[in-house]
Amino acid sequence: MAYMTKSIKTLFRLLQNFGVEYGISLFINFKLNRLDNLRLPNINSSISLRKGTSDSDAFYQVFVLNEYKIDFIERPKVIIDGGANIGLFTVLMKNKFPEAKVISVEPDKDNFAMLQKNVANYNNVYCENLGLWNRKTKLKIYDKFEMGKWAMVVEESEAEGNIEAISIDELVCKYAINTIDILKLDIETSEKILFLDNYEGWLPKVKMIIIELHDCLEEDCSKPFFVAINKTFSKYTYSISGENTVIINNDLV
């Protein structure tokens, strides 16, 4: 009975969000586990998910629950998608702001392959298979909290075979960025390191931050973030959207 109730609720949400044709099509595809080349209204290219992973949950969060239904700043030119996973936020942004440059950073190689697939038909998207950190180093990546592919954690380790880290300062330099209009971060506890230090050069350039904080996974994980924000922005607005904290830098906006 609980399964049937959940299915009815899911179908209702799909119909509400996407209309009869797309809603029923998506419902059937998910039930039959046909997750390749899903089509959505107002999304210019198909989206592919992997079977037996957290991809479906991520899709549900972004496109069904509309966790990024936020009052974005107008006409953003540069967007950084930190912890891009399989590229759903990037896809959302390129359809909402087609002229924007989007830099998508994802450390997990399997997620990264799906990210590349999902953004292949969009121009001005740059994908980096790296982990966001506060400085250049090596990182190991693993499913620390056993939550699947949407919660891969990176930790500093110089062991052979680990991935490269990149700082936002390095991204700013590499892509000749003057202003980061939107910085989205879902980096699975790495925010505690990213905002610990070495943010003084890039953080004042950010107009809008959308971040999922992870105190539920690691105590006081968000503390460096709020310290950095209060040190850097003289005026800002703060709001919550779903699991995301949204900061607008009123020094720039």
C-alpha positions as CSV (number, residue, x, y, z in Angstrom):
1,M,0.0,0.0,0.0
2,A,2.8,2.4,0.9
3,Y,4.5,1.6,-2.4
4,M,1.3,2.4,-4.3
5,T,0.8,5.6,-2.4
6,K,4.4,6.7,-3.2
7,S,3.9,5.9,-6.9
8,I,0.7,7.9,-7.1
9,K,2.5,10.9,-5.4
10,T,5.3,10.6,-7.9
11,L,3.0,10.4,-10.9
12,F,1.1,13.5,-9.6
13,R,4.3,15.5,-9.2
14,L,5.5,14.5,-12.7
15,L,2.1,15.5,-14.2
16,Q,2.1,18.7,-12.2
17,N,5.7,19.7,-13.3
18,F,5.8,18.4,-16.9
19,G,2.2,18.0,-18.1
20,V,0.4,14.9,-19.2
21,E,2.6,13.8,-22.2
22,Y,6.0,14.2,-20.6
23,G,4.8,13.3,-17.1
24,I,3.3,9.9,-18.1
25,S,6.3,9.2,-20.3
26,L,8.8,9.9,-17.5
27,F,6.7,7.8,-15.0
28,I,6.7,4.8,-17.4
29,N,10.5,5.2,-18.1
30,F,11.4,5.3,-14.4
31,K,9.1,2.3,-13.7
32,L,10.7,0.3,-16.5
33,N,14.2,1.5,-15.6
34,R,14.7,3.1,-19.0
35,L,16.9,6.0,-17.9
36,D,18.9,6.8,-21.1
37,N,18.0,9.9,-23.2
38,L,15.1,11.2,-21.0
39,R,13.3,14.1,-22.5
40,L,11.9,17.1,-20.6
41,P,9.9,20.1,-21.7
42,N,12.0,23.3,-21.9
43,I,15.2,21.3,-21.8
44,N,17.0,21.4,-25.1
45,S,18.8,18.1,-24.9
46,S,18.1,14.7,-23.4
47,I,19.3,13.6,-20.0
48,S,20.8,10.2,-19.2
49,L,20.9,8.6,-15.8
50,R,22.5,5.3,-14.6
51,K,20.5,2.4,-13.3
52,G,21.0,1.4,-9.7
53,T,22.6,4.6,-8.6
54,S,21.6,7.8,-6.9
55,D,21.1,9.5,-10.3
56,S,17.4,9.2,-10.1
57,D,17.3,10.8,-6.7
58,A,19.4,13.7,-8.0
59,F,17.1,14.1,-11.0
60,Y,14.1,14.1,-8.7
61,Q,15.7,16.8,-6.5
62,V,16.6,19.1,-9.4
63,F,13.7,18.7,-11.8
64,V,10.8,17.4,-9.8
65,L,11.2,19.0,-6.3
66,N,12.7,22.1,-8.0
67,E,15.3,22.6,-5.3
68,Y,16.9,25.2,-7.5
69,K,13.8,27.2,-8.0
70,I,15.5,30.3,-6.8
71,D,15.4,34.0,-7.7
72,F,18.7,34.0,-9.6
73,I,20.6,37.2,-10.4
74,E,19.8,38.6,-13.9
75,R,21.8,37.6,-16.9
76,P,24.7,35.8,-15.3
77,K,27.8,35.5,-17.5
78,V,29.9,33.1,-15.4
79,I,28.6,30.1,-13.4
80,I,30.7,27.6,-11.5
81,D,29.1,24.3,-10.7
82,G,31.2,22.8,-7.9
83,G,30.3,19.2,-7.2
84,A,28.6,18.9,-10.6
85,N,27.9,15.2,-10.2
86,I,26.2,14.1,-13.5
87,G,25.6,17.7,-14.7
88,L,21.9,18.3,-13.8
89,F,22.5,21.8,-12.4
90,T,24.7,22.7,-15.3
91,V,21.9,21.5,-17.7
92,L,19.4,23.6,-15.8
93,M,21.6,26.7,-16.0
94,K,22.3,26.3,-19.7
95,N,18.6,26.2,-20.5
96,K,17.8,29.1,-18.2
97,F,20.8,31.2,-19.1
98,P,22.0,29.9,-22.5
99,E,24.6,32.7,-23.0
100,A,26.4,31.9,-19.7
101,K,29.8,30.3,-19.4
102,V,29.5,27.3,-17.0
103,I,32.5,25.6,-15.5
104,S,31.5,22.3,-14.0
105,V,33.9,20.6,-11.5
106,E,33.4,16.9,-10.6
107,P,36.0,14.7,-8.9
108,D,34.5,11.2,-9.5
109,K,35.5,9.7,-12.8
110,D,32.2,7.8,-13.3
111,N,30.1,10.9,-12.5
112,F,32.4,12.9,-14.7
113,A,31.7,10.7,-17.7
114,M,28.0,11.2,-17.2
115,L,28.5,14.9,-16.8
116,Q,30.2,15.0,-20.2
117,K,27.5,13.0,-21.8
118,N,24.7,15.2,-20.4
119,V,26.3,18.5,-21.4
120,A,27.7,17.4,-24.8
121,N,25.1,19.4,-26.8
122,Y,25.6,22.7,-25.0
123,N,28.1,25.4,-25.9
124,N,30.4,27.2,-23.5
125,V,30.4,24.5,-20.9
126,Y,33.9,23.5,-19.5
127,C,34.2,20.3,-17.5
128,E,37.0,19.7,-15.0
129,N,37.6,16.2,-13.5
130,L,39.1,17.6,-10.3
131,G,38.2,18.1,-6.7
132,L,37.6,21.6,-5.3
133,W,39.9,22.4,-2.4
134,N,41.6,25.5,-0.9
135,R,45.0,24.8,-2.6
136,K,46.7,22.6,-5.1
137,T,47.2,19.1,-3.7
138,K,46.2,15.4,-4.2
139,L,42.9,14.0,-3.0
140,K,41.5,10.6,-2.5
141,I,37.8,10.1,-3.4
142,Y,35.5,7.5,-1.8
143,D,32.0,6.8,-0.6
144,K,32.8,7.7,3.0
145,F,29.2,7.8,4.2
146,E,28.0,5.0,2.0
147,M,25.4,7.2,0.3
148,G,26.2,6.4,-3.3
149,K,27.5,8.4,-6.3
150,W,25.8,11.7,-5.3
151,A,27.8,11.9,-2.0
152,M,31.4,11.1,-3.0
153,V,33.8,12.6,-0.5
154,V,37.4,13.8,-1.2
155,E,40.1,14.1,1.4
156,E,43.7,15.2,1.2
157,S,46.2,12.4,0.4
158,E,49.4,12.3,-1.6
159,A,49.2,8.6,-2.3
160,E,49.8,7.5,-5.9
161,G,46.7,7.3,-8.1
162,N,44.7,9.9,-6.3
163,I,43.1,12.8,-8.2
164,E,44.2,16.4,-8.5
165,A,42.7,19.2,-6.5
166,I,42.0,22.7,-7.9
167,S,41.2,25.9,-6.0
168,I,38.7,28.5,-7.1
169,D,41.7,30.9,-7.4
170,E,43.1,28.6,-10.0
171,L,39.8,28.4,-11.9
172,V,39.6,32.2,-11.9
173,C,43.0,32.5,-13.4
174,K,42.6,29.6,-15.9
175,Y,39.3,31.0,-17.3
176,A,40.2,34.7,-16.9
177,I,37.2,35.4,-14.7
178,N,36.5,38.9,-13.3
179,T,33.3,38.1,-11.6
180,I,31.6,34.8,-10.6
181,D,27.9,35.5,-11.0
182,I,26.7,32.2,-9.5
183,L,28.7,29.8,-7.5
184,K,26.9,26.5,-6.8
185,L,28.6,24.2,-4.3
186,D,27.5,20.7,-3.3
187,I,30.9,19.3,-2.3
188,E,30.1,16.8,0.4
189,T,31.9,18.3,3.4
190,S,34.8,19.9,1.4
191,E,33.3,23.3,2.2
192,K,35.0,23.1,5.6
193,I,38.4,23.2,3.7
194,L,37.4,25.4,0.8
195,F,36.4,28.3,3.1
196,L,39.1,27.7,5.7
197,D,41.6,30.0,4.1
198,N,42.9,31.2,0.7
199,Y,39.5,32.5,-0.2
200,E,40.4,36.2,0.1
201,G,41.2,36.6,-3.6
202,W,38.2,35.0,-5.2
203,L,35.3,35.3,-2.7
204,P,34.8,39.0,-3.1
205,K,34.3,38.4,-6.8
206,V,31.2,36.2,-6.2
207,K,27.7,37.7,-6.6
208,M,25.6,34.7,-5.6
209,I,26.4,31.5,-3.7
210,I,24.1,28.4,-3.6
211,I,25.6,25.8,-1.2
212,E,24.5,22.6,0.4
213,L,26.1,22.5,3.8
214,H,26.8,19.1,5.4
215,D,26.8,19.5,9.2
216,C,24.5,16.5,9.2
217,L,27.6,14.5,8.0
218,E,30.3,16.3,9.9
219,E,29.9,18.5,12.9
220,D,30.6,22.2,12.4
221,C,31.3,21.6,8.7
222,S,29.6,24.9,7.8
223,K,31.5,27.0,10.4
224,P,34.4,28.1,8.1
225,F,31.8,29.1,5.4
226,F,29.9,31.5,7.6
227,V,33.2,32.9,9.1
228,A,34.4,33.6,5.5
229,I,31.2,35.2,4.4
230,N,31.0,37.5,7.4
231,K,34.7,38.5,6.9
232,T,34.3,39.1,3.2
233,F,30.8,40.6,2.5
234,S,29.9,43.8,4.3
235,K,26.3,43.4,3.2
236,Y,24.5,40.2,2.1
237,T,21.1,38.5,2.1
238,Y,20.6,35.0,3.3
239,S,17.8,32.5,2.5
240,I,17.1,28.8,2.4
241,S,15.8,26.8,-0.6
242,G,15.3,23.1,0.0
243,E,18.6,21.8,1.2
244,N,20.5,24.8,-0.1
245,T,21.7,28.0,1.6
246,V,21.6,31.0,-0.7
247,I,23.8,34.0,-0.2
248,I,23.6,37.2,-2.3
249,N,26.6,39.5,-2.0
250,N,25.0,43.0,-1.8
251,D,28.4,44.6,-2.2
252,L,28.2,43.5,-5.9
253,V,24.4,43.1,-6.5
